[in-house]
Amino acid sequence: MNPVLASRLANIAPFHVMELAKMAAELERQGRSIIHMGIGEPDFTAAPPVIEAAARAMQDGRLQYTSALGIPALREAIAAHYQRVYGLTVAPSRIIVTAGASAALLLACAALVDKGAEVLMPDPSYPCNRHFVAAFDGNARLIASGPEQRFQLSDAMVREHWTAQTRGVLLASPSNPTGTSIAHAELAKIVATVREKGGFTIVDEIYQGLTYDEEPFSALSLGEDVVVINSFSKYFNMTGWRLGWLVVPEFLVPQVEKLAQNLFICASSVAQHAGVACFSPEAIAIYEQRKAEFKRRRDYIVPALRQLGFKVPVMPDGAFYVYADCSALSDDADQLTIAMLNEAGVVLVPGLDFGPHAARQYIRLSYATSLENLHEAVARLERFFAVRR
């Protein structure tokens, strides 16, 4: 007889992106050529200075546990990065190095989300974010957000939907799945409203380094009470290294440290020593070149999708995603993505993962693949839709 499982498991949905990836892998085993534009993972890897720093750390035997807060050199390098890029003075003592942004979100929710607490989030949004809330028995309240709001929450929406159970907001800017950002002025209004109500604001900024059309800014500019998440996975192209960070108010540091000690002990020591090299001038030059390449891909794929018959109601200004309306081509995005995979060998993701609002109307495309692959994918989809017409 199996033990009774925790009831919270009912609040954690399967990740359909991974299901499509499994289907694609099976087709590849059968010899099919598949172009992957589903999972949001850069096709670039860590820059050479970072790999060299990791090798030196291993050769020197710097492999022991570190402080749960992270090695001082990395915390100081991150603080210097905020000064250099955003003109912000952030005390290294407020920066907590984590095992990826996922661990940072887990720690933030562990510290701030009580049982039954309601956290406002936009629909669509990255599914794991709402599941972090659910993991601590909170309620992620998804608020339908369309093109008019750039698929983000607005201050008016936060005011309208705040209830006695609401404890805060969890935002992402730029966002997965939409690649859209919240304007500085609007985010400032949201933070002020949440502060007025005594709540918390968590902002996921893991794609902030990949902002294309405006000068990037960090929500940290809006006050020391804002909690910010970031990662080495996207801009720094280190997905498998599992390294991220969390910036919290000073009063929260000992509380989060206590949680980190118990839940994780520390982030990977090798990854931390390597991460310091991410901020060297040589590495930054490489990352900026790669950022320019992501922008070139965006500027190709958005018009190409529109030519195929998709609607792209909001130009993505960051990350490496396009959230495209497929309603002119199909009334079921889920079935359309399966057909595109099986018949055209192109992996795209239905809106189902990102929230119930208009889920069957949208697909998400990741352009974190080569321009050559994007050209081939568009050619395959042209043939696919020509046959269907």
PAKEVEX-930758 format. One record per residue (C-alpha): residue number from 1; y, x, z. Coordinates in Angstrom, 1 decimal, m for minus. Example, Ala and Ser with C-alpha at 12.3 -4.5 7.8 and 13.67 -1.06 7.14 Angstrom:
  seq   north    east      up
    1    m4.5    12.3     7.8
    2    m1.1    13.7     7.1
This chain:
  seq   north    east      up
    1     0.0     0.0     0.0
    2     3.4     1.4    m1.0
    3     6.2     1.6     1.5
    4     9.2    m0.8     1.2
    5    11.9     0.8    m0.8
    6    15.6     0.9     0.1
    7    17.4    m2.2    m1.0
    8    20.3    m0.2    m2.5
    9    18.0     0.8    m5.4
   10    18.6    m2.7    m6.8
   11    22.2    m1.7    m7.3
   12    21.4     1.4    m9.4
   13    20.9     0.6   m13.1
   14    18.9     2.8   m15.6
   15    21.0     5.1   m17.7
   16    20.6     3.9   m21.2
   17    22.1     7.0   m22.7
   18    19.0     8.9   m21.5
   19    16.6     6.2   m22.9
   20    18.1     6.7   m26.4
   21    17.8    10.4   m25.9
   22    14.1    10.0   m25.2
   23    13.7     7.9   m28.3
   24    15.5    10.5   m30.4
   25    13.3    13.3   m28.9
   26    10.2    11.4   m29.9
   27    11.5    11.0   m33.5
   28    12.2    14.8   m33.6
   29     8.6    15.5   m32.5
   30     7.5    13.5   m35.5
   31     9.6    15.8   m37.7
   32    12.7    13.7   m38.2
   33    16.2    15.3   m38.4
   34    18.4    13.7   m35.7
   35    22.1    14.2   m35.2
   36    23.0    13.9   m31.5
   37    26.3    12.2   m30.7
   38    25.1    10.4   m27.6
   39    25.1    12.7   m24.5
   40    28.5    14.1   m23.5
   41    27.6    17.8   m23.4
   42    29.7    20.5   m25.1
   43    27.8    22.4   m27.9
   44    29.5    25.5   m26.7
   45    28.1    27.6   m23.8
   46    29.7    29.7   m21.1
   47    32.1    32.3   m22.3
   48    30.9    35.9   m22.5
   49    33.1    37.0   m19.5
   50    31.4    34.3   m17.4
   51    27.9    35.3   m18.4
   52    28.7    39.0   m17.6
   53    30.1    38.0   m14.2
   54    26.8    36.1   m13.5
   55    24.7    39.1   m14.5
   56    26.8    41.4   m12.2
   57    26.4    39.1    m9.3
   58    22.6    39.1    m9.8
   59    22.5    42.9   m10.2
   60    24.5    43.3    m7.1
   61    22.3    41.0    m5.1
   62    25.1    38.5    m4.3
   63    22.5    35.7    m4.1
   64    22.7    34.5    m0.5
   65    24.0    31.2     0.8
   66    27.8    31.0     0.8
   67    30.1    28.9     2.9
   68    29.7    25.2     2.3
   69    33.3    25.2     1.1
   70    32.7    27.9    m1.5
   71    33.5    31.6    m1.8
   72    37.2    32.4    m1.1
   73    37.7    34.1    m4.5
   74    36.8    31.0    m6.4
   75    38.8    28.7    m4.2
   76    41.8    31.0    m4.7
   77    41.2    31.2    m8.5
   78    41.2    27.4    m8.7
   79    44.4    27.2    m6.7
   80    46.0    29.7    m9.0
   81    44.9    27.7   m12.0
   82    46.7    24.6   m10.7
   83    49.9    26.7   m10.3
   84    49.6    28.3   m13.8
   85    48.7    25.1   m15.8
   86    50.4    22.3   m13.8
   87    53.0    24.1   m11.8
   88    51.4    22.8    m8.6
   89    51.0    24.6    m5.3
   90    47.6    23.6    m3.9
   91    46.4    25.4    m0.8
   92    43.0    27.0    m1.4
   93    42.0    25.5     2.0
   94    42.1    22.0     0.4
   95    39.6    23.0    m2.4
   96    35.9    22.5    m1.8
   97    33.5    24.0    m4.3
   98    30.6    21.7    m5.1
   99    27.3    21.5    m7.0
  100    29.0    19.9   m10.0
  101    31.4    17.0   m10.1
  102    28.5    14.7    m9.2
  103    28.2    16.4    m5.8
  104    32.0    16.2    m5.4
  105    32.0    12.4    m6.1
  106    29.0    12.0    m3.7
  107    30.9    13.9    m1.0
  108    34.1    11.9    m1.6
  109    32.2     8.6    m1.4
  110    30.2     9.7     1.7
  111    33.5    10.4     3.4
  112    35.5     7.3     2.3
  113    33.2     4.4     1.4
  114    31.8     2.3     4.3
  115    29.1    m0.4     4.0
  116    30.6    m3.3     2.1
  117    33.7    m1.5     1.1
  118    35.1    m2.6    m2.3
  119    36.2     0.1    m4.7
  120    38.2    m0.9    m7.8
  121    37.2     0.7   m11.1
  122    37.9    m0.2   m14.8
  123    35.3    m1.7   m17.0
  124    34.4     0.3   m19.1
  125    33.8     3.4   m17.0
  126    31.2     6.1   m16.4
  127    28.2     4.4   m14.9
  128    27.3     7.1   m12.4
  129    30.7     6.7   m10.7
  130    29.9     3.1    m9.6
  131    26.5     4.2    m8.6
  132    28.0     6.8    m6.2
  133    29.8     3.9    m4.5
  134    26.6     1.9    m4.4
  135    24.7     4.8    m2.9
  136    26.8     4.4     0.3
  137    26.4     0.6     0.3
  138    29.8     0.0    m1.1
  139    30.7    m2.4    m3.9
  140    32.1    m1.1    m7.1
  141    34.3    m3.9    m8.4
  142    34.6    m3.5   m12.2
  143    37.8    m5.0   m13.6
  144    37.8    m5.8   m17.3
  145    40.1    m3.5   m19.1
  146    40.7    m3.7   m22.9
  147    42.7    m1.8   m25.5
  148    46.0    m3.2   m24.2
  149    45.5    m1.2   m21.0
  150    43.9     1.8   m22.9
  151    40.7     0.8   m21.2
  152    42.2     1.9   m17.8
  153    43.4     0.2   m14.7
  154    47.1    m0.6   m14.4
  155    49.2    m1.0   m11.3
  156    49.4    m4.8   m12.0
  157    45.6    m5.0   m12.2
  158    45.2    m3.1    m8.9
  159    47.7    m5.5    m7.2
  160    46.0    m8.6    m8.6
  161    42.5    m7.6    m7.7
  162    43.0    m6.0    m4.3
  163    41.3    m8.0    m1.5
  164    40.7    m7.7     2.2
  165    37.5    m5.9     1.4
  166    39.1    m3.4    m0.9
  167    39.3     0.2     0.4
  168    40.4     2.2    m2.7
  169    40.3     2.9    m6.4
  170    38.1     5.3    m8.4
  171    39.8     6.3   m11.7
  172    39.0     8.8   m14.4
  173    41.7    10.3   m16.6
  174    40.8    11.2   m19.4
  175    37.9     8.8   m19.2
  176    34.3     8.7   m20.2
  177    33.5     6.6   m22.3
  178    36.9     6.1   m23.9
  179    38.6     9.4   m24.0
  180    41.8     7.7   m22.9
  181    44.2     8.8   m20.1
  182    46.4     6.9   m17.6
  183    50.1     7.7   m18.2
  184    51.8     9.6   m15.5
  185    54.2     6.9   m14.6
  186    51.5     4.3   m14.4
  187    49.2     6.4   m12.3
  188    52.2     7.1   m10.0
  189    52.6     3.3    m9.5
  190    48.9     2.9    m8.8
  191    48.9     5.7    m6.2
  192    52.0     4.2    m4.5
  193    50.4     0.7    m4.4
  194    47.1     2.1    m2.9
  195    49.1     4.1    m0.4
  196    51.1     1.0     0.6
  197    47.8    m0.8     1.3
  198    46.3     2.0     3.3
  199    43.6     2.8     0.8
  200    42.3     5.9    m1.0
  201    42.7     7.1    m4.5
  202    40.0     9.2    m6.1
  203    40.8    10.6    m9.6
  204    38.0    12.1   m11.7
  205    39.8    14.8   m13.8
  206    36.7    16.6   m15.2
  207    38.2    16.2   m18.8
  208    41.8    17.0   m17.8
  209    41.5    20.4   m19.5
  210    40.6    18.7   m22.8
  211    43.9    16.8   m23.2
  212    45.2    16.9   m26.8
  213    48.4    15.0   m27.4
  214    50.6    15.3   m24.3
  215    51.2    18.0   m21.7
  216    48.4    17.6   m19.1
  217    49.1    16.7   m15.6
  218    47.1    16.4   m12.4
  219    47.1    13.5   m10.0
  220    47.6    16.1    m7.3
  221    51.3    16.0    m8.3
  222    51.5    12.5    m6.8
  223    50.8    13.5    m3.2
  224    48.4    15.4    m1.0
  225    46.6    12.2    m0.1
  226    45.1    11.8    m3.6
  227    41.5    13.1    m3.9
  228    40.8    14.8    m7.1
  229    37.4    15.8    m8.7
  230    37.0    18.5   m11.3
  231    34.1    20.4   m12.9
  232    33.2    23.5   m14.8
  233    31.0    21.5   m17.1
  234    33.4    20.3   m19.8
  235    36.4    22.5   m20.4
  236    34.6    25.5   m19.2
  237    31.3    24.6   m21.0
  238    29.0    25.2   m18.0
  239    27.0    22.0   m17.8
  240    23.7    23.4   m16.5
  241    25.4    25.7   m14.0
  242    26.1    22.7   m11.7
  243    29.5    23.8   m10.5
  244    32.6    21.7    m9.7
  245    35.2    21.2    m7.1
  246    36.9    18.6    m4.9
  247    40.6    18.7    m3.7
  248    41.2    16.7    m0.5
  249    43.9    16.3     2.1
  250    43.7    18.9     4.9
  251    42.5    16.4     7.5
  252    39.5    15.6     5.4
  253    38.3    19.2     4.9
  254    36.3    19.5     8.1
  255    34.7    16.1     7.5
  256    33.7    16.9     4.0
  257    32.6    20.4     5.0
  258    30.2    18.8     7.6
  259    28.8    16.6     4.9
  260    28.4    19.4     2.4
  261    26.6    21.6     5.0
  262    24.1    18.9     5.6
  263    23.6    17.5     2.1
  264    23.9    20.7    m0.1
  265    24.3    23.8     2.1
  266    26.4    25.2    m0.7
  267    26.8    25.4    m4.5
  268    24.9    28.0    m6.4
  269    26.1    31.4    m5.4
  270    25.5    32.9    m8.9
  271    27.5    30.1   m10.5
  272    30.3    30.5    m8.0
  273    30.7    34.3    m8.7
  274    30.5    33.6   m12.4
  275    33.1    30.8   m12.1
  276    35.7    33.2   m10.9
  277    35.6    34.8   m14.4
  278    36.4    31.4   m16.0
  279    40.1    31.9   m15.1
  280    40.5    35.4   m16.6
  281    42.9    35.6   m19.5
  282    40.0    36.6   m21.9
  283    38.0    33.5   m20.9
  284    41.0    31.1   m21.0
  285    41.8    32.3   m24.6
  286    38.2    31.4   m25.6
  287    38.4    28.0   m24.0
  288    41.7    27.2   m25.6
  289    40.2    28.0   m29.0
  290    37.3    25.7   m28.3
  291    39.7    23.0   m27.2
  292    41.5    23.2   m30.5
  293    38.1    22.8   m32.2
  294    37.4    19.6   m30.3
  295    40.8    18.3   m31.4
  296    39.9    19.1   m35.0
  297    36.7    17.1   m34.6
  298    38.5    14.2   m33.1
  299    41.1    14.2   m35.9
  300    38.2    14.0   m38.5
  301    35.9    11.5   m36.9
  302    38.3     8.8   m35.9
  303    39.6     8.1   m39.5
  304    36.0     8.5   m40.7
  305    34.7     5.8   m38.3
  306    37.5     3.4   m39.4
  307    36.5     4.0   m43.0
  308    32.9     3.1   m42.1
  309    34.1    m0.3   m40.7
  310    34.4     0.5   m37.0
  311    37.7    m0.4   m35.2
  312    39.1     2.3   m33.0
  313    41.8     0.3   m31.1
  314    43.0     3.2   m29.0
  315    43.2     6.8   m30.2
  316    41.4     8.9   m27.6
  317    43.8    11.6   m26.3
  318    41.3    13.6   m24.3
  319    37.6    14.5   m23.6
  320    35.3    14.3   m26.6
  321    34.5    10.6   m27.0
  322    35.5     7.7   m29.2
  323    35.0     4.1   m28.0
  324    34.7     2.2   m31.2
  325    34.5    m1.6   m31.8
  326    31.5    m2.4   m34.0
  327    32.0    m6.2   m34.1
  328    32.8    m6.1   m37.8
  329    29.4    m4.5   m38.5
  330    27.2    m6.2   m35.9
  331    27.2    m8.7   m33.1
  332    24.9    m6.5   m30.9
  333    25.9    m2.9   m30.3
  334    22.6    m2.2   m28.5
  335    20.5    m3.2   m31.5
  336    22.9    m1.5   m33.9
  337    22.5     1.9   m32.1
  338    18.7     1.6   m32.2
  339    18.9     0.8   m35.9
  340    21.2     3.8   m36.6
  341    18.8     6.0   m34.7
  342    15.7     4.9   m36.5
  343    17.1     4.4   m40.0
  344    19.9     7.0   m40.2
  345    18.8     9.6   m37.6
  346    22.1     9.4   m35.8
  347    22.3     8.9   m32.0
  348    25.3     6.8   m30.7
  349    25.4     5.0   m27.4
  350    26.0     1.2   m26.9
  351    28.6     0.0   m24.4
  352    25.9    m1.5   m22.2
  353    26.0     1.6   m19.9
  354    29.7     1.4   m19.2
  355    30.1    m2.1   m17.8
  356    29.4    m5.7   m18.8
  357    32.8    m6.5   m20.3
  358    32.5    m6.5   m24.2
  359    29.4    m4.3   m23.8
  360    27.8    m5.6   m27.0
  361    31.1    m5.1   m28.9
  362    31.5    m1.3   m28.4
  363    29.7     1.9   m29.1
  364    30.5     5.4   m27.7
  365    30.4     8.4   m29.9
  366    30.5    12.0   m28.6
  367    32.0    14.5   m30.9
  368    30.8    17.5   m28.9
  369    28.9    18.7   m31.9
  370    29.8    20.8   m34.9
  371    32.1    19.6   m37.6
  372    29.2    20.1   m40.0
  373    27.1    17.7   m38.0
  374    29.9    15.2   m37.9
  375    30.2    15.3   m41.7
  376    26.4    14.8   m42.1
  377    26.4    12.0   m39.6
  378    29.2    10.1   m41.5
  379    27.3    10.6   m44.8
  380    24.1     9.2   m43.2
  381    26.0     6.2   m41.8
  382    27.7     5.5   m45.1
  383    24.2     5.2   m46.7
  384    23.0     3.1   m43.7
  385    25.7     0.6   m44.0
  386    25.6     0.5   m47.8
  387    22.0    m0.7   m47.6
  388    22.8    m3.3   m44.9
  389    25.6    m4.8   m47.0
